[in-house]
Amino acid sequence: MSETEDEPTDRLSEVFDLVGPLYRRAQRKVEQYAPTMGLSVGVRAVLNMLREHGPMTVPQMGRAQALSRQFVQRMINDAAARGLVEAVPNPAHKRSSLIRLTGEGRSAITALIDSERAMLREAGADLDDAEIDACLRVLSSLLRFLDHVDME
């Protein structure tokens, strides 16, 4: 294989090399804001998922975020102990409750998302829509390629 044939592979490798540090730095940034609201990064993730999708079961949340059911359950337990989420009956499955945000949980995640959006507005000030669309297309493609990876 010639050097030019391997270039897209090398470039995708660069993407993976950036995603890890980007995720870890973003996680640390969330941790700087979230503790003032009593939120860990994991609790923030489940609260935001519930904000975006409405009530879900723990297994649904785990699959959606490629997280183990056990990890999601620990985050839900933490959030419930703070009064941010509550379990409600699931008409589709008697043994797997739906988890939903409480009013306090909705307020907490909304405040955190608003502060994150303000930071992202600054971070993306020099990017145009086409650049962001291309980034989303590449990352979505890589994520779909890895959909089969078992997280349990």
Contacts in CASP RR format, 6 or more apart in sequence:
PFRMAT RR
TARGET T0000
AUTHOR 0000-0000-0000
METHOD contacts of the structure
MODEL  1
MSETEDEPTDRLSEVFDLVGPLYRRAQRKVEQYAPTMGLSVGVRAVLNML
REHGPMTVPQMGRAQALSRQFVQRMINDAAARGLVEAVPNPAHKRSSLIR
LTGEGRSAITALIDSERAMLREAGADLDDAEIDACLRVLSSLLRFLDHVD
ME
12 138 0 8 1.000
12 142 0 8 1.000
15 138 0 8 1.000
15 139 0 8 1.000
15 142 0 8 1.000
16 142 0 8 1.000
19 139 0 8 1.000
27 41 0 8 1.000
29 119 0 8 1.000
30 41 0 8 1.000
30 44 0 8 1.000
30 112 0 8 1.000
30 116 0 8 1.000
31 40 0 8 1.000
31 41 0 8 1.000
33 112 0 8 1.000
33 115 0 8 1.000
33 116 0 8 1.000
34 40 0 8 1.000
34 41 0 8 1.000
34 43 0 8 1.000
34 44 0 8 1.000
34 112 0 8 1.000
37 108 0 8 1.000
37 111 0 8 1.000
37 112 0 8 1.000
38 82 0 8 1.000
38 108 0 8 1.000
39 47 0 8 1.000
39 84 0 8 1.000
39 108 0 8 1.000
39 109 0 8 1.000
39 112 0 8 1.000
40 75 0 8 1.000
40 78 0 8 1.000
42 71 0 8 1.000
42 75 0 8 1.000
43 75 0 8 1.000
43 78 0 8 1.000
43 79 0 8 1.000
43 82 0 8 1.000
43 84 0 8 1.000
44 109 0 8 1.000
44 112 0 8 1.000
45 65 0 8 1.000
45 67 0 8 1.000
45 75 0 8 1.000
46 61 0 8 1.000
46 65 0 8 1.000
46 72 0 8 1.000
46 75 0 8 1.000
46 76 0 8 1.000
46 79 0 8 1.000
46 85 0 8 1.000
46 99 0 8 1.000
47 79 0 8 1.000
47 84 0 8 1.000
47 85 0 8 1.000
47 101 0 8 1.000
47 105 0 8 1.000
47 108 0 8 1.000
47 109 0 8 1.000
48 109 0 8 1.000
48 113 0 8 1.000
49 56 0 8 1.000
49 61 0 8 1.000
49 64 0 8 1.000
49 65 0 8 1.000
50 56 0 8 1.000
50 61 0 8 1.000
50 85 0 8 1.000
50 99 0 8 1.000
50 100 0 8 1.000
50 101 0 8 1.000
50 109 0 8 1.000
51 101 0 8 1.000
51 106 0 8 1.000
51 109 0 8 1.000
51 110 0 8 1.000
51 113 0 8 1.000
53 64 0 8 1.000
54 100 0 8 1.000
54 101 0 8 1.000
55 88 0 8 1.000
55 98 0 8 1.000
55 99 0 8 1.000
55 100 0 8 1.000
56 64 0 8 1.000
56 98 0 8 1.000
56 99 0 8 1.000
57 90 0 8 1.000
57 93 0 8 1.000
57 96 0 8 1.000
57 97 0 8 1.000
57 98 0 8 1.000
57 99 0 8 1.000
58 69 0 8 1.000
58 72 0 8 1.000
58 73 0 8 1.000
58 76 0 8 1.000
58 96 0 8 1.000
58 99 0 8 1.000
59 69 0 8 1.000
59 72 0 8 1.000
59 96 0 8 1.000
61 67 0 8 1.000
61 72 0 8 1.000
61 76 0 8 1.000
61 99 0 8 1.000
62 68 0 8 1.000
62 69 0 8 1.000
62 71 0 8 1.000
62 72 0 8 1.000
62 151 0 8 1.000
63 151 0 8 1.000
65 72 0 8 1.000
66 149 0 8 1.000
66 151 0 8 1.000
67 151 0 8 1.000
68 151 0 8 1.000
68 152 0 8 1.000
69 152 0 8 1.000
76 85 0 8 1.000
76 99 0 8 1.000
79 85 0 8 1.000
79 105 0 8 1.000
80 86 0 8 1.000
80 87 0 8 1.000
82 104 0 8 1.000
83 102 0 8 1.000
83 104 0 8 1.000
83 105 0 8 1.000
84 101 0 8 1.000
84 102 0 8 1.000
84 104 0 8 1.000
84 105 0 8 1.000
84 108 0 8 1.000
84 109 0 8 1.000
85 99 0 8 1.000
85 100 0 8 1.000
85 101 0 8 1.000
85 102 0 8 1.000
85 105 0 8 1.000
86 99 0 8 1.000
86 100 0 8 1.000
86 102 0 8 1.000
87 97 0 8 1.000
87 98 0 8 1.000
87 99 0 8 1.000
88 97 0 8 1.000
88 98 0 8 1.000
88 99 0 8 1.000
88 100 0 8 1.000
89 97 0 8 1.000
89 98 0 8 1.000
90 96 0 8 1.000
90 97 0 8 1.000
90 98 0 8 1.000
101 109 0 8 1.000
END
